[in-house]
Amino acid sequence: MERLQKVMAHMGVASRRKCEEIITSGRVKVNGKCVKELGIKVSQSDRIEVDGVPVYREEPVYYLFYKPKGVLSAASDDRDRRVVTDYFDDIKERVYPVGRLDYDTTGLLIMTNDGEFSQLMTHPKHAIDKTYVAKVKGIPTPRHMRQLERGIMIDGRKTSPAVAKIISFDQAKGTGIVSLTIHEGWNHQVKKMFEAVGLPVQKLKRERFGFLTLDKLQPGDARILKGHEIQKLMKMAQNTSK
């Protein structure tokens, strides 16, 4: 079950904000009944009409996208900044990002119009590993790695055990390259974890989501996820449910 305005947006009716206006103006019916409340939730079996015309769900699509730096993980921006959906103007489906990467973070992002799949991938009870590679200010040491792996207190709560590895360091420049694998997705979590151990992040890239990698993609490139990849991701999430 999902909120009506979200479902309508995924169907391509309009942006979610515009769909809210359409609902509150009394132009929407669900199963023949006029609906003006924004809190109502609908299922796949519910019949939705806008101005008396039935609207239908799009066929689900799934993409692996290499998000460039300086792009928002959003469908739109009121400051007219570049967003990830700008890279999908040539497809008819209305896709949106699964989770998010920070504005200045690059790397692997899944794009879809499947709300249930998106929720499965991002819900806190599903523990899918995500690997990031960070360039940090400071020389990383085994002590730093142990701290990251045991968990870090962030905003009053402790992160789960992680996997941290030193890839390289430059003694002259006072910087290092570190990989960090986590399964959570708190706001700015990776940056905050490195900051907490005294290694501020200068650059950050997500290189892996579960078993998916960027492979030969370049920033701004995307590819369609294969059916067996989608099924494997869903099975991973279901098997790791807490």
SERO-4910 file (N, C-alpha, C, O; in steps of 0.05 Angstrom, whole numbers):
BEGIN
 pado doro    nc1    nc2    nc3   cac1   cac2   cac3    cc1    cc2    cc3    oc1    oc2    oc3
  Met    A     17    -24      0      0      0      0     18     25      0     37     27     16
  Glu    A     11     44    -18     26     69    -20      7     93    -20    -17     90    -28
  Arg    A     17    116    -13      0    140    -13     -9    146    -42      6    142    -61
  Leu    A    -33    155    -44    -46    159    -70    -29    178    -88    -25    173   -111
  Gln    A    -20    200    -76     -5    220    -92     22    208   -103     30    215   -125
  Lys    A     34    190    -87     58    178    -96     53    159   -119     68    158   -138
  Val    A     32    143   -117     24    124   -138     18    140   -164     26    132   -185
  Met    A      3    161   -161     -4    177   -185     21    188   -198     23    189   -223
  Ala    A     40    197   -182     65    208   -193     80    186   -208     91    191   -230
  His    A     80    162   -197     94    140   -210     80    132   -235     92    121   -254
  Met    A     54    137   -237     38    131   -261     43    151   -283     35    148   -305
  Gly    A     57    173   -276     63    193   -296     42    215   -298     42    230   -318
  Val    A     24    216   -279      3    237   -280     15    265   -278      9    282   -294
  Ala    A     33    269   -259     46    295   -254     66    291   -232     70    268   -222
  Ser    A     80    312   -224     98    311   -201     81    305   -176     57    309   -176
  Arg    A     94    295   -155     79    289   -131     65    313   -119     42    311   -110
  Arg    A     79    336   -120     66    360   -109     41    368   -125     21    376   -114
  Lys    A     43    366   -152     21    372   -169     -2    352   -165    -25    359   -165
  Cys    A      5    327   -160    -15    306   -155    -30    312   -130    -54    307   -128
  Glu    A    -16    323   -110    -30    331    -85    -51    352    -90    -73    352    -79
  Glu    A    -44    372   -107    -63    393   -114    -87    381   -129   -110    390   -125
  Ile    A    -82    362   -147   -103    349   -162   -122    335   -144   -147    335   -147
  Ile    A   -111    321   -124   -128    306   -104   -145    325    -88   -169    321    -86
  Thr    A   -132    345    -76   -147    363    -58   -168    380    -73   -187    390    -60
  Ser    A   -165    382    -99   -185    397   -114   -209    380   -122   -228    389   -135
  Gly    A   -209    354   -114   -231    337   -118   -233    325   -146   -254    317   -155
  Arg    A   -211    323   -160   -210    313   -187   -204    283   -189   -203    272   -211
  Val    A   -200    270   -166   -192    242   -166   -213    224   -153   -224    231   -133
  Lys    A   -217    201   -165   -234    180   -154   -219    154   -151   -202    147   -168
  Val    A   -224    141   -129   -212    114   -124   -235     95   -120   -252     97   -102
  Asn    A   -236     75   -138   -258     56   -139   -285     70   -140   -304     61   -127
  Gly    A   -286     91   -156   -311    105   -161   -319    126   -140   -339    140   -143
  Lys    A   -303    129   -119   -309    148    -97   -289    171    -98   -265    167   -100
  Cys    A   -300    196    -97   -283    219    -98   -266    221    -73   -276    217    -50
  Val    A   -240    226    -76   -221    228    -54   -208    255    -54   -198    264    -74
  Lys    A   -208    268    -30   -195    294    -28   -174    294     -6   -159    314     -3
  Glu    A   -171    272      8   -152    271     30   -125    260     20   -124    242      3
  Leu    A   -103    273     29    -76    265     20    -66    240     34    -47    228     24
  Gly    A    -77    233     57    -66    210     72    -75    182     62    -64    162     71
  Ile    A    -94    181     43   -105    155     35    -83    139     21    -67    149      6
  Lys    A    -84    112     26    -66     94     13    -81     75     -5   -104     69      0
  Val    A    -68     67    -27    -81     50    -47    -64     26    -53    -39     27    -49
  Ser    A    -76      5    -63    -62    -19    -71    -62    -22   -101    -74     -5   -115
  Gln    A    -49    -42   -112    -47    -46   -140    -75    -52   -152    -79    -47   -176
  Ser    A    -93    -63   -136   -119    -71   -147   -139    -47   -147   -160    -50   -160
  Asp    A   -132    -25   -135   -151     -2   -134   -152     12   -161   -131     14   -175
  Arg    A   -176     21   -169   -179     35   -194   -179     65   -190   -194     75   -174
  Ile    A   -161     78   -203   -157    107   -199   -165    122   -225   -158    115   -247
  Glu    A   -181    144   -221   -189    160   -243   -182    190   -237   -185    199   -215
  Val    A   -173    204   -258   -168    232   -256   -186    246   -277   -183    241   -301
  Asp    A   -203    264   -268   -222    277   -285   -239    257   -301   -245    262   -325
  Gly    A   -246    235   -288   -262    215   -301   -248    196   -319   -260    178   -331
  Val    A   -222    200   -323   -206    183   -340   -188    164   -324   -173    173   -307
  Pro    A   -191    137   -328   -174    118   -313   -145    122   -319   -137    127   -342
  Val    A   -128    119   -299    -99    120   -303    -88     93   -295    -98     80   -277
  Tyr    A    -67     85   -309    -56     58   -305    -27     59   -297    -12     77   -304
  Arg    A    -20     39   -282      8     37   -274     26     31   -298     19     15   -316
  Glu    A     49     43   -298     69     37   -318     81     10   -314     81      0   -291
  Glu    A     92     -2   -335    107    -26   -332    132    -19   -316    145      1   -321
  Pro    A    139    -36   -296    163    -30   -280    189    -31   -296    192    -49   -312
  Val    A    206    -12   -291    232    -11   -304    253     -7   -282    248      5   -261
  Tyr    A    277    -16   -287    299    -16   -268    325     -9   -282    332    -22   -302
  Tyr    A    340     11   -272    365     19   -284    387     20   -263    382     28   -240
  Leu    A    411     14   -271    435     19   -255    447     44   -267    453     45   -291
  Phe    A    451     64   -250    460     91   -259    486     99   -245    488     95   -221
  Tyr    A    504    110   -260    529    121   -249    524    151   -244    527    167   -263
  Lys    A    518    158   -219    512    186   -213    538    203   -214    558    196   -200
  Pro    A    538    224   -229    561    242   -229    561    261   -204    541    262   -189
  Lys    A    583    274   -200    585    294   -179    569    319   -186    566    325   -210
  Gly    A    558    332   -167    543    356   -172    515    352   -183    505    368   -198
  Val    A    503    329   -176    476    322   -186    460    313   -162    469    297   -145
  Leu    A    436    323   -159    418    316   -137    405    289   -141    396    282   -164
  Ser    A    403    273   -120    388    248   -121    358    254   -116    347    248    -95
  Ala    A    346    266   -136    318    275   -134    306    275   -161    319    274   -182
  Ala    A    279    278   -162    265    279   -187    262    308   -197    257    312   -221
  Ser    A    265    327   -179    263    355   -187    277    372   -166    283    362   -144
  Asp    A    281    398   -172    294    416   -153    284    444   -157    284    454   -180
  Asp    A    275    457   -136    264    484   -138    285    505   -143    278    528   -148
  Arg    A    311    497   -141    332    516   -147    344    511   -175    365    522   -183
  Asp    A    330    494   -190    338    488   -218    366    476   -221    379    480   -241
  Arg    A    374    460   -200    399    446   -203    395    420   -218    372    410   -220
  Arg    A    416    409   -228    414    384   -244    406    361   -225    417    359   -203
  Val    A    388    344   -234    378    321   -218    382    296   -234    385    296   -258
  Val    A    382    273   -220    387    247   -233    367    241   -255    374    227   -275
  Thr    A    342    249   -252    322    243   -272    327    258   -299    315    251   -319
  Asp    A    344    278   -298    350    292   -323    364    274   -343    364    278   -367
  Tyr    A    377    253   -332    391    234   -349    373    213   -362    382    195   -377
  Phe    A    347    214   -355    328    194   -365    305    207   -381    283    196   -382
  Asp    A    311    229   -394    290    243   -409    281    228   -434    260    233   -444
  Asp    A    297    209   -442    291    194   -467    274    169   -462    269    154   -481
  Ile    A    265    165   -437    248    142   -432    220    152   -424    218    174   -413
  Lys    A    199    136   -430    172    146   -425    164    142   -396    146    156   -386
  Glu    A    176    123   -382    169    118   -354    180    140   -335    201    153   -341
  Arg    A    166    144   -313    174    165   -294    191    152   -272    179    142   -252
  Val    A    217    151   -275    234    137   -255    243    157   -233    242    181   -237
  Tyr    A    253    146   -211    263    161   -189    284    145   -175    285    121   -179
  Pro    A    302    157   -159    324    143   -147    315    125   -123    297    133   -108
  Val    A    328    103   -121    324     85    -97    344     94    -76    368     90    -79
  Gly    A    334    107    -55    353    119    -36    365    144    -47    353    156    -65
  Arg    A    388    151    -38    401    175    -48    431    175    -43    441    160    -26
  Leu    A    445    191    -59    473    197    -55    475    227    -52    460    242    -65
  Asp    A    493    237    -36    497    265    -32    503    279    -58    512    267    -77
  Tyr    A    498    305    -58    503    322    -82    531    318    -94    534    316   -118
  Asp    A    551    317    -76    579    315    -85    590    287    -85    613    283    -89
  Thr    A    573    267    -79    581    239    -79    574    227   -106    552    232   -117
  Thr    A    592    211   -117    588    198   -142    582    168   -138    585    158   -116
  Gly    A    575    154   -160    573    125   -158    547    113   -164    529    125   -176
  Leu    A    544     88   -155    522     71   -163    496     79   -149    494     81   -125
  Leu    A    476     82   -166    449     89   -157    429     74   -174    431     73   -199
  Ile    A    409     61   -162    388     47   -176    365     66   -181    357     81   -163
  Met    A    354     66   -206    331     82   -213    309     64   -222    313     44   -236
  Thr    A    284     70   -213    261     53   -219    235     69   -217    235     91   -207
  Asn    A    213     56   -225    187     67   -220    170     47   -204    146     49   -201
  Asp    A    184     27   -192    172      6   -176    174     13   -147    195     10   -134
  Gly    A    152     23   -135    153     32   -107    158     10    -87    172     14    -68
  Glu    A    147    -14    -92    150    -36    -74    180    -45    -74    191    -51    -53
  Phe    A    191    -47    -98    220    -54   -100    237    -34    -86    256    -41    -71
  Ser    A    231     -8    -90    247     13    -77    245     11    -47    266     14    -33
  Gln    A    222      6    -36    219      3     -7    234    -21      3    246    -20     25
  Leu    A    234    -43    -12    248    -67     -4    278    -61     -3    292    -72     15
  Met    A    288    -45    -21    317    -39    -22    326    -20     -1    349    -21      7
  Thr    A    308     -3      9    316     18     27    306     15     56    315     29     74
  His    A    287     -3     61    276     -6     88    298    -15    108    314    -32    101
  Pro    A    299     -2    131    320     -8    151    322    -38    159    344    -47    167
  Lys    A    301    -53    157    303    -81    166    316    -99    145    322   -122    150
  His    A    321    -89    121    334   -104    100    363    -95     98    369    -72     92
  Ala    A    382   -114    103    410   -107    105    426   -113     80    440   -134     79
  Ile    A    424    -97     60    440   -101     35    465    -84     38    465    -60     43
  Asp    A    488    -98     34    514    -84     36    518    -64     14    511    -68     -9
  Lys    A    530    -41     22    537    -20      3    566    -13      8    574     -7     31
  Thr    A    583    -12    -13    611     -7    -10    618     21    -21    612     27    -44
  Tyr    A    632     37     -5    640     63    -13    671     65    -13    684     52      4
  Val    A    682     81    -30    710     87    -30    714    116    -26    703    133    -40
  Ala    A    729    123     -5    732    151      3    761    160      2    779    145     10
  Lys    A    766    184     -8    791    197     -5    789    215     20    771    232     22
  Val    A    806    210     40    804    224     65    828    241     71    850    235     61
  Lys    A    824    261     86    846    278     96    857    266    121    843    262    141
  Gly    A    883    259    120    896    245    142    905    218    133    896    207    113
  Ile    A    923    206    148    934    180    142    918    159    157    920    157    181
  Pro    A    903    142    143    888    121    156    906    100    168    927     92    157
  Thr    A    898     90    191    914     70    206    896     46    213    872     48    212
  Pro    A    908     23    220    892      0    229    873      7    252    852     -4    255
  Arg    A    882     26    269    865     34    292    840     48    281    818     43    292
  His    A    842     65    262    819     77    249    800     56    238    776     58    242
  Met    A    811     36    225    795     15    213    780     -1    234    756     -8    231
  Arg    A    793     -6    257    780    -21    278    757     -5    290    736    -16    296
  Gln    A    761     21    293    740     39    303    715     38    284    692     36    293
  Leu    A    720     40    258    699     40    239    684     13    239    660     12    236
  Glu    A    699     -8    241    687    -35    240    671    -41    265    651    -56    264
  Arg    A    679    -30    288    664    -36    313    638    -20    314    619    -28    328
  Gly    A    637      2    300    613     19    301    620     46    313    637     48    331
  Ile    A    607     67    303    612     95    311    587    108    321    565    103    310
  Met    A    589    123    343    566    138    352    561    162    334    578    180    332
  Ile    A    537    163    322    530    185    305    502    195    313    483    179    314
  Asp    A    500    220    319    474    232    327    460    215    348    435    212    347
  Gly    A    475    206    368    463    192    390    458    163    386    446    150    404
  Arg    A    466    151    364    462    122    360    487    110    347    502    124    333
  Lys    A    491     84    351    515     71    342    510     57    316    490     43    313
  Thr    A    529     60    297    527     46    272    532     16    276    546      8    295
  Ser    A    522      0    258    527    -29    259    555    -36    251    569    -19    239
  Pro    A    564    -60    257    591    -68    248    595    -65    218    576    -70    203
  Ala    A    618    -56    210    624    -50    182    649    -65    174    662    -78    190
  Val    A    656    -63    149    682    -73    139    698    -50    127    688    -37    109
  Ala    A    721    -45    138    737    -22    130    765    -32    121    777    -49    134
  Lys    A    775    -21     99    802    -29     89    817     -5     79    806     13     66
  Ile    A    843     -4     85    860     16     74    869      8     46    880    -14     43
  Ile    A    863     24     27    871     18     -1    899     30     -6    916     16    -18
  Ser    A    903     55      1    930     68     -3    931     93     14    910    102     25
  Phe    A    955    105     16    957    131     29    981    145     17   1000    133      6
  Asp    A    981    172     19   1002    189      8   1013    205     32   1001    225     40
  Gln    A   1036    196     42   1048    209     65   1054    238     60   1050    255     78
  Ala    A   1063    244     36   1071    272     30   1046    291     30   1048    313     40
  Lys    A   1024    281     18   1000    298     16    982    296     41    964    312     45
  Gly    A    988    275     58    972    272     82    943    263     76    925    272     89
  Thr    A    940    245     56    914    235     49    915    205     47    936    193     45
  Gly    A    891    193     46    889    164     43    864    156     28    845    172     25
  Ile    A    864    132     18    841    121      4    831     96     20    847     78     26
  Val    A    806     97     28    795     76     45    768     66     33    753     81     23
  Ser    A    764     39     35    737     29     28    722     22     53    734     13     73
  Leu    A    696     27     52    679     22     76    653      8     66    639     19     49
  Thr    A    647    -15     77    622    -29     70    603    -29     94    610    -37    116
  Ile    A    579    -18     89    559    -16    110    532    -27     98    530    -30     74
  His    A    513    -32    115    487    -40    104    464    -20    112    441    -24    104
  Glu    A    472      0    128    452     20    135    452     42    114    467     41     94
  Gly    A    435     62    118    434     84     99    426    110    112    408    124    102
  Trp    A    438    116    135    430    141    149    440    165    133    457    163    116
  Asn    A    428    188    139    435    213    126    465    220    130    473    223    153
  His    A    480    222    109    509    229    110    524    210    127    545    217    139
  Gln    A    516    185    129    528    166    148    558    162    143    573    164    162
  Val    A    566    156    118    594    150    113    612    174    120    632    170    133
  Lys    A    603    197    112    619    221    118    621    226    148    643    233    158
  Lys    A    600    221    162    600    225    191    617    205    205    630    211    225
  Met    A    617    180    194    634    159    207    663    166    204    678    164    223
  Phe    A    672    175    180    700    182    177    707    207    193    728    209    205
  Glu    A    688    226    194    693    250    209    697    244    239    713    256    252
  Ala    A    681    224    248    683    217    277    709    205    285    717    207    308
  Val    A    723    192    266    749    181    273    773    199    264    796    191    266
  Gly    A    766    223    256    787    242    249    798    241    221    820    249    216
  Leu    A    781    230    202    789    228    174    768    241    157    752    226    144
  Pro    A    767    267    155    747    281    139    748    272    110    769    268     98
  Val    A    724    268     98    722    259     70    726    282     51    714    303     54
  Gln    A    744    277     31    748    297     10    733    289    -16    722    306    -30
  Lys    A    732    263    -21    717    253    -44    704    226    -35    715    212    -19
  Leu    A    680    221    -46    666    196    -39    651    185    -63    639    199    -78
  Lys    A    654    158    -66    642    144    -88    630    118    -78    643    103    -64
  Arg    A    605    112    -86    593     86    -80    600     67   -103    591     72   -126
  Glu    A    614     46    -97    623     28   -119    607      3   -120    608    -11   -141
  Arg    A    593     -4    -99    579    -30   -100    552    -28    -84    551    -15    -63
  Phe    A    532    -40    -95    506    -43    -81    499    -72    -82    491    -82   -103
  Gly    A    501    -86    -59    498   -115    -60    520   -127    -78    543   -124    -72
  Phe    A    512   -141    -98    531   -153   -117    535   -136   -142    552   -141   -158
  Leu    A    520   -114   -144    522    -96   -168    546    -78   -166    553    -68   -145
  Thr    A    560    -75   -189    582    -56   -190    578    -38   -215    561    -43   -231
  Leu    A    594    -17   -216    592      1   -239    605    -10   -264    599     -1   -286
  Asp    A    622    -30   -261    634    -43   -284    647    -23   -302    665     -8   -293
  Lys    A    639    -21   -327    652     -3   -346    636     23   -351    642     38   -369
  Leu    A    616     28   -334    600     52   -338    617     77   -331    635     76   -315
  Gln    A    611     99   -345    623    125   -340    602    143   -326    578    137   -328
  Pro    A    611    164   -312    591    182   -299    570    191   -319    577    201   -340
  Gly    A    545    189   -311    523    196   -328    512    174   -345    490    177   -357
  Asp    A    526    151   -345    516    128   -360    496    111   -343    497    112   -319
  Ala    A    480     96   -357    461     78   -344    457     53   -361    462     53   -385
  Arg    A    449     32   -348    442      7   -362    417     -5   -349    412     -1   -325
  Ile    A    402    -20   -365    379    -34   -354    388    -57   -337    405    -73   -345
  Leu    A    376    -60   -313    381    -83   -297    368   -108   -309    345   -107   -318
  Lys    A    382   -130   -309    371   -155   -320    352   -167   -300    353   -162   -276
  Gly    A    334   -184   -311    314   -196   -294    325   -212   -271    315   -211   -249
  His    A    347   -227   -276    358   -244   -255    372   -226   -234    374   -235   -211
  Glu    A    381   -202   -242    393   -184   -222    372   -173   -203    376   -171   -179
  Ile    A    349   -166   -215    327   -156   -198    318   -177   -178    314   -171   -155
  Gln    A    314   -201   -188    305   -223   -171    326   -229   -149    318   -234   -126
  Lys    A    351   -228   -155    372   -233   -136    372   -211   -114    376   -217    -91
  Leu    A    369   -186   -122    368   -164   -103    344   -168    -84    347   -164    -60
  Met    A    321   -175    -95    297   -178    -78    301   -201    -59    293   -200    -36
  Lys    A    313   -223    -68    318   -246    -51    338   -239    -29    335   -248     -6
  Met    A    359   -224    -36    378   -215    -16    365   -199      6    370   -204     30
  Ala    A    348   -180     -2    334   -163     18    316   -180     36    315   -176     60
  Gln    A    301   -199     24    283   -215     39    298   -234     58    289   -239     81
  Asn    A    321   -244     49    337   -262     66    351   -249     89    358   -261    109
  Thr    A    356   -222     86    370   -208    107    351   -192    125    359   -177    142
  Ser    A    324   -196    121    304   -182    137    308   -188    166    311   -211    174
  Lys    A    308   -167    183    313   -171    211    286   -171    226    286   -174    251
***
